[in-house]
Amino acid sequence: MNIHKNARLTPWRREELALSIIEGRLSQALAAQAHGVSKRAGLWCWSMASIWR
């Protein structure tokens, strides 16, 4: 898989971010901070959740 050289997260790290929010372990802001991305990146969790269902 080609990962963009400026990408902050790989697909696996995005999944980890999304699961931490969906499962309620971290808030969107705390999960984003823990993964070194903006709070807006937490929106991935909702798009990924729709893919998983």
C-alpha positions in Angstrom: 0.0 0.0 0.0 1.3 3.4 -0.9 1.1 5.9 2.0 1.4 9.6 1.1 4.7 10.9 2.4 3.0 13.7 4.4 0.3 11.5 5.8 0.1 11.7 9.6 -1.6 8.3 10.1 -1.5 5.1 8.2 -4.9 3.3 7.7 -4.1 1.1 10.7 -3.5 4.1 13.0 -6.7 5.7 11.7 -8.5 2.6 12.7 -6.9 2.7 16.1 -7.9 6.4 16.5 -11.5 5.6 15.4 -11.9 2.6 17.7 -10.6 4.6 20.7 -13.4 7.2 20.1 -16.2 4.8 19.2 -15.5 2.4 22.1 -15.5 5.4 24.4 -11.9 5.0 25.7 -11.0 8.6 24.7 -12.8 11.7 23.7 -12.3 13.0 20.1 -10.0 15.7 21.3 -7.9 13.4 23.5 -7.7 10.7 20.8 -6.5 13.3 18.3 -3.9 14.6 20.7 -2.7 11.2 21.5 -2.2 10.4 17.8 -0.7 13.8 16.9 -3.4 15.0 14.6 -6.1 17.8 14.8 -9.4 17.3 16.5 -11.0 17.5 13.0 -9.3 14.2 12.2 -11.6 12.5 14.7 -14.3 12.7 11.9 -12.5 9.7 10.5 -14.1 7.6 13.2 -17.6 8.2 11.8 -16.7 7.6 8.2 -14.8 4.4 9.2 -17.7 3.3 11.4 -20.0 3.5 8.4 -17.6 1.4 6.3 -17.3 -1.3 9.0 -21.1 -1.7 9.3 
